[in-house]
């Protein structure tokens, strides 16, 4: 991995983005923001999943005003997502939003943007300039989409900078992975504001996770990105889980379970799939970082999973329990799961 891009730090609530801080995982509610109780309930679930910043849609003035009530009952920073009407941004600021997201594609008039910037500056509230390939402002259609995305963001950045406002974060999202990657690469040459990464409208959990992992993985591996959101159709907690898995795969964050398991083959003589599923279900909610291996081959299992903290490797109706690559004992298949859970508990107690 290349060295992380040097970006200026930005404070959103109690969370630092950029400036060398760990990459932050975000999500967005899919409740009606005007329904305060439902939105608070979902945000609390996201907090439990490890979400560090939550964004809410602000389609009208009622939603903007609801932010005040929502913030009283949550413990993570809240970002107001604004489109079309700059007055909703002003109302969200008045309600106490910790940050704004503005879309240059549908809030384009300089005077309107300037009024939002003045109000944000008075409160010290950061603004994300959030460009989407699907809602670009009018421009030269002969230009590559990535270039148009960058120009749209730079236009808004100039408006903010002209008012001595630098609490800026930038995102350049598209469904198309190569377009997204190219846009961030181009922008990295022009500004040092922190980047919020995402592949927008990535899709349902299975395909969307893959698309996001490819796009975000490329950028993060190149050192680009200070905060991420994995955009999936479904439960927002899935976005958080996938986000952390991407960061763990690149060695950028350590959180919760890292499960190492072989793909299974004709040599496997235990219920490897069922055992792996039970382990994942039991340990997925764990917050402390731990590598657990579930391997199907008693000969190669411990060696292949030697980086695991604890694990099991199956044989014919039995398996071995190992810790830090060293064999602890051999057990019948029916005892493997409970023995592994006991070893995990012992390991966590010793830490």
N, C-alpha and C positions, 0 to 999 in steps of 0.2 A: 504494500500500500504506500502511496505517496504521502508526503507530509500534508497535514490538513491545511487548507487555505486559511490564511490569517484574515479574520473578520473582526470588526469592532464589536464589543459586547453590547448587549441590549437587555434591559431588565423588563420583564413582563410579570407584574405581581412579584412573587418571591422566586421566580425562575429566571436564571441567566441563560441567554441564548447568544452563541458566538463567543469570540474572544478566547477560544480554547476550551470553553466549558463542554462537558459531555453532550452529545447529540440528544436533543429533547424529543420525546414522543408525544404527539398530539392526536386528537380525534375531534369529531364533530357530532353533536346530538342529531338524532333523526326524529325527535319529538316536535310537537308544536310548541314553540318557545312561549307562546301565550299561556300554555298550560304549565303553570309554575311547578305544581306538584310532580307532574310526570317528568318534566325536564330535570328537576332537582334529583329525582330518583335515579334517572339514567346517569347523570353526572356523578353521583355517588358510586354507582356501579363502575363507571369508568375510572374513578379514583382508585377503587379496589383493584382494578386490573393493572394499575400502574400508570395511567394516563397523567401527564404532567400539565398540560394546557388543554382546555376545551373551548371549542368554537360553537356558537349558536347562530342560527339563521334569524335575520331581522327583516321580515317581509313587510311590516307595517309599524305604526306608532305604538300599538299595544304591545307588540313583541319587544320593541325598544325599551319601553317603560318596565316591562317584566324583569329586565336584567337586574334592577335594584333588589327585587324580592328574591331572585334566584341566588344572587351573590351572598345574601345573608345566611344561606344554608349549605354552602359548599366550601371546599378548602383548596380549590385549585384556581389559577387565573382564568378569567373568562374573556374570550374574544368575540366581538360583535361582527358578524359577516354582513356587509352592506353592499347592496346593488341598487342601481337606478336613481335612488332618491337620497341626495346628500343630507337632507334634513333628518333622516333616520340615524345617520352617523352622529349628528349633533345631539339627538335625543339619547342615543346609547351612551355617549360621553357623559351627559347629564345624569344618567342612571348609574354611572360608575363602572362602565366596561374597562377592563384592564388593558385592552388593545382593540384596534380596529383593523378590519380587512376592507380595503377599497379596491374596486375593479375598474381599471382604466378604460375598459371596453364599454362601460355603461354609465360611468360618472366622468364626463369628459370636460365640462366647462371649467375653465381655470378659476373663475370667481367662486364657483361652488366648492371646488377642492380647497381653495385658499381659506374659505370660511371654516372648513373642517380642520385644516391645519392650525389655524389660530386657536381654535378651541382645544385641540389636542396639546398644543404647546403650553397653554395655560395650565393644563393638568399634568403635564409630563407623560402623556399617554402615547405609546408607540403606534405606528401605522404600518401595516403590511400592504405593500403594493402587490396585489395578487392578479397576475396576468393569466388568463386562460386562452388557449388557442381557439376555443369555440366562441369566444366573445371579444374578438379583437376590434379596436376602433377602425374606422375606414382608413384604407391606405393603399399602397401599391400592391395589387394582387400578384404581380409578376415576381415580387420578392419572395425568398424562402420564408416559410412561416416562422421559423426560429428567429430570423432577423427581425421580422415584424413584431414578434413578442418582445424582443429586447428593446426595440425602439419605443414601443408603447410604455414599457416600464421606465425607460430613461426620461420620457416626456413628463411623467408624473414625478419622478425623482427631482427633476429640475424645478418643478413648482414648489415642492417641499423645501428644497435647499435654498431657493430664492427667499424663503421666509425664515432662514436660519433654523430649519428643523432637520434634525439628523437622527431622530429615533425611528429609523427605517429598517424594515425587513422586506425582502423581495422573494416572490415566487413566480415561476414561469412554467405553468403546467399544461401538458397536452396528454391526450390518450396515446398518441404515437410515441413510443420510447425514443427512437433516434431524434425526433424533433425536440423532445424535452431535454435530452442530454446535450444536444447542440446549443440550445438556448442558454442553459446554465453555463456551459463552457464559454460562450461568447460574453455573457454578463460578468463572469469572473475576471475577465480582462479589463473591465471598465469601472467597477465599484468594489468597495470593501465592506459593504453592508452584509449582515448575516443572511443566509439563504434558508428559506423554508422549502423543502423538497416534497414532491408528490407527482404521481402519475394520475391524472384526473380521470374520473369515470372508469376506473380500472376494471370494474366488473364484479361478478359474484366471488365469494371467498376463494374457490379453487383457482380459477383462471386469473382473477384479479391479484391474488397473492403472488402468482408467478410473474405476471407483468410488472408488478410493483417491485418485486425482488430484483428483477433484471435491471429496470431503470434506475431505481434508487441505489442498487448495488454498484452499478458502474460509477455513478457520481460520487458516492461515499468512498469507494475504493480510490478514486482520483483525488480525494481530500476535499471534495465540495459538499457542503451541507451542514447546517447547524441545528436544524429541527426538521422532523419528518411527519407526514401523515400518509398512511396507507388508505386509499379511498376504496372501500368495498361496499357492495350492496348487501346490507344485512345488519347484524348486531355490531354496533361500534366497538365493542370490546374485542371483536376479532381483529379490528384494525390495530389495536394496541398490541395484541399478542404477536401479530405478524411483524409489526414494526420492531419490536424487541428481538424477534428471531433474526431479522435482517441485520440488526446492529450486532447481535451476538456472533453471527456467522463471520463478521468482519473484524471481530475483536474490539468493537467500539463501545460496547456496554456489557456489563455482567448483571444479569437479573434472572432469578428463578431457575427453572429446570432447563438444562440442555440435555436432550435425550439422544443418545447414540444407539442406533439399532441397525442390524444388517437387513438387507432386502428380502431375505429368505431364499432358499433354493432346495433342491432335492436332497441335500445332506441333512437338512434340519429334521430332528426327530422329537421335538417338543412342540407345543402350541405356541410358537413364537409370536404370531400376530396377536392372539388373545392376551398373552402375557404383556406384550408391549403396550397394548391399549389400556390394560389395568394399571400399569405403572404410570402412564401419562395422565390418566384420569385422577389418580391419587395424588400426584405431585405437581400437577400443572398450576395449582393456585399458590404454590410455595414462592415466597419472595426472595429468599436467600439464594445466591448462585450455587448451583451444584450440577455436576456432570454425571449422568447415570447411563450405563450401557446395558442393553439387552441384546445379547448376541446368540446366534444359533449354532455356532461351531465351538465345541469344547476345546479343540486343538488351537485354533487361531483367535478365538474370541478375546481372551485377555490381552494378547499382543496387539490386535487391531484396535482395541479400545483402551490402550495403556494410558491415555490422557484422562480417562474417566476417574472420578473419585471413587465410585463403587459400581459394581455391575454383576451380571450373571451371564454364563455361557452354557448353552444346553448341549446335552449328549443324548444317548438313547434312554429316554424316560428319566433322565436325571440331569444335573447340571452342577457347575461350580460357582461358588460365590467368591468374588474377588474384590479387593480394595487397593486402590493405587497400583493396579497391575499385579498384585500379589494374591495368590490363592489363599482364601480363608478356610473353606471346607467344601466338600461335595455333598449334595443333597438330592433326594428324590424330587421329581418334577412337581409333585403336589405341594412341596414345602418351599419352592423357590421364591414365590412372591412374598410370602410373609417374612422369609429370611432377609430378602432384599430390603423390605421396608424397615425391618429392625436395624439393619446395618446403616441405612440412611439416617434413622433417628439417632443412632450412636455417633455417627460422623458429625451430624449437626450439633449434638451435645458437646462433642470434643472441641469444636471450633471456637 
